[in-house]
Amino acid sequence: MSANPPPIIDSIDELLVHATAVETEAQERYEDLAGQMEMHNNPRVAKLFRAMAEVERKHVDRLSVLAKGHDLQSKNASDFNWPDLEAPESVPIGEGHYRMSEHEALDLAMECERRAGDFYASIAATTTSPEARTLAGLFAEEERKHQDLVQRWIDRLPPRKTLPADLDEPADQE
């Protein structure tokens, strides 16, 4: 359940600011998760997270090109009113774990792509700006294409395996 209603975005500039934050935060989170998986000797999942970070980096690069000539106000992360606690396309903190399988990693990525698509679709449905409506619709379609990409990756994986319980779970150091 969402903590907040989606933001009302009524200009192309505001959409580009939000989209840049969404994609940048997703890229950074995937890079963080890849590093964690490498640290825990989980190279297959690290590779998937690096691939997802690259997908998001390409979005950030594309947004930089689209933003040329626009007056984009920079914002702090706390300035955004996301539907949930974090940007829609970011893997929520605490969802990754060191024994994560490729299936679990791609399930997380799929959920992130769905949330991002829903976010952009909600903007397209609520904005009063025809330009923002068109661009948000294009962004929503891109996220649906990413869902298709993630699904193809899932389809190529071997069947899911259930791992035995970890009898020596890591403990918080607080």
N, C-alpha and C positions, 0 to 999 in steps of 0.2 A: 504494500500500500504506500502511495506517495505521501511524503511529508508536506509537500507544497504543491499548489497548482503550477502547471507549466508557465513560464514567463510569457507575458504578452510582448511581442516584438513587432514594432510598427515601422521599422526602417531597415533598409538593406545594410546600413552600417551596424546597427545593433545585432542583426543576424550574423554578420561576419565576425563581430567580437565574440558572440556566444559560440559560434561554430569553431572558431580558432581555439577557444578555451576547451571545448569538448574534445577536439582532436588532439590537442597538445597534452592534455591530462591523460588521455587514453594511451598515447605513445609513451609518456613517462612511466605510467603504471606498468605497461607491458615490459618496458626495459627493466624496471625494478624487479618484477617477477622473474624475468629471465636471469638476472643476476643472482637472485635467491636460489633458483633452481640449479644454476651452475655451482653455487656454493655447497649445495646439498647433493652434488653428484647426480643430478637428474637431467642429463644432457638432451634427451629427446624433448622433454617439456620445455627446457630452456630454448631450444631451437624453434619450437612453435611460438613461444612468446616473442622471440626476436623477429620472427616472420610477421606477427601481428603488429609489432612496433613499427616495422618497415611499412606496412599498409597504412598505418596512421600517419607516419612521417610524410608519405606521399600526399595525404589529405592536407596536412599542414602546409606543405609546399604549394599545393594548388590554391589553398586559401590565401597564401601570401600574394600570389599572382592576382587573384580576384580582388584583393583588398587594395591594390595599387590605385591611387587616386581617391580613395575613400578616407574620410576623417574618422579613424577608429580610436575611440577613447580606451586607453588601457585600464584594466580593472584588476583588483586583487581577487584571489580565489573566493574570499568571503563576501565579495560584492555580488556574486551571482546567486540567483534564487532558483536553484535546481529543483526539479520535482522530488528528488530524493536527497540524501545527504551529500552526494558527490555528483560530479558531472555524469551525464547519462551513459557515456560509453566507457567509463572507467570500471575496471574490475574492483568491486568493493574491497576495502581493506579487510583482511582476515579471511578472505575466501580461498586464497592459495595456501597450500600446505606442502611440506617437503616431499611427501610421498605421492604427490599428485600424478595421475596418469595422463596420457595424451588425451584420452576421452574426456576426462574431467576438465582439462585445460581448454579444450575446444568447446565443451558445454558452456564454460564461463564466457568464452569469446562470443559464442552464439547469442547468449543472453545480452551481452553488451551491445552487439550489433542490433538486436531487436529493440532494446531500450533507446538507442540512438535513432533508429528509424522511426519509432513512435514519437520521440521528442521532436524531430523535424516535421513529421506529419502533423503534430498538434500545432506547431507554429504555422504551417501552411493553412491549417483550418481556422486559425484565430486571428491572423494578422490582417490589418486593414491596408497594408501596402501590397499592391499587385506585384511589384518587383520582388519583395521578400517572399510572397506566396510562391511565386515561380521558382525562386532559388531554393527555398526550403523544400519544395516538392522534389526538386532535383537531388538535394541532399538525402531525402528520405529514400529515393530510388537507389542511390548509391549504396546506402546501408542495406537495402534488400539484396543488392548484388553481392555485398560482402557476406550476407547470410548464406547465399548460394555458394560462395567460395568456401566458407567454413564448413558447410554441409558436404561439399566435395572432399575436403580434407578428412572429415569424419568417416565418410564412406570408404576411404582408402585404408583406414586403420584395421588391424586385425580385430576379432571380436573382443568385447570387454572381458576383463578378468577381475575377479574379486580378490583383493589382496588380504592376507591374514591380518588380524589385528596387530597393531604395534604395541608390544608389551612394555616398551620403554619410550613412551611419548616424551618429547621434550617438554620441559617445565619452564614457565615464566621465571625470570630472574629478578622479580620484584621483592 
